[in-house]
Amino acid sequence: MAPQYKFTYLDTRGLGEMCRYLFKYGGIDFEDVRIKRENWPQHKDKTPFGVVPILEYNGKVVGQSLAIARYLAKKVKLVGDNDWESLEIDATADTINDIRIKLIPIIMEQDTTKKQALLETLKKDTFGYYLPRLEAGAQKNNGYLVLGRLTWADFYFSTVSTMFDIVTGEDILGSYPNLKGVRDKVHALPAIKKWIEVRPKSDF
C-alpha cells in the first residue's frame, strides 16, 4: 500500500529535513520525493507557488516548510498543550528562521571577498546577537529551547544549526553547550539517529 503522504523537496537536506525528521520521529510513512537541482525548472510550475517543499495528502497539495512542520508536529505531539504554549514554540521557530535567512546570501555569494565580509557579519552580528539569547533559553528550559521539553522547535534548530558549521567551516555551537545539547538530544532520538545513518547523502 502506497504511503498516504507524499513529501517533495530538492535532493538535499535544507528546508525539507525538519519535516523528514518529524515524519521519522512519529513513525509516519511517507514518500520521500527528491528533485535534482538541474531538473527543478521543469517541476517549478507544478507547485502551488513555485517553491518546495510541498506536502500532498488525499489529492490535496500545500507548500511552506514551517506550515507543514506545524501540521506534522501536531500529528506527533510536539506542539504546545494550549494556544499560548504553541505560540511560544512558533515564536522560537520563527526566530530560528530569522537566523536561517541570514545564511542564504552567503551560500549564494560567489565573490570570495564579499563572501568573507558576509561571514564576518554573520558571526559577529547574527550569531553574536541571537545565539547567547537562545543559549540562555536552553539553559533555563532544561536543555530544550522552550517549555522545558522536546518540541518541534528543537527539531528545526537541530537541522538549521548544522548549516552554521557548513557555512562557516567552524564549530559554532562549541561555545554554546546548551544549544549543542539541544541538537545532540534530537540527533540521539532513536528514530532520528537511524534516519541520519540511512538517509541519502548530500552536502547540505
Protein Blocks (a to p, Z undefined) as FASTA:
>chain_A
ZZfbdcdddfbfklmlmmmmmmmmnopacddddddfklmmmmmmmpmnopacdddeehia
cehjklmmmmmmmmnopacfbfklmmmmmmmmmmmmmmmmmmmmmmmpmblklmmmmmmm
mmmmmmmmmmmmmmmmmmmnnopabhhiacfklmmmmmmmmmmmmmnopafklmmmklmm
mmmmmmmpmklmmmmmmmccdfZZ
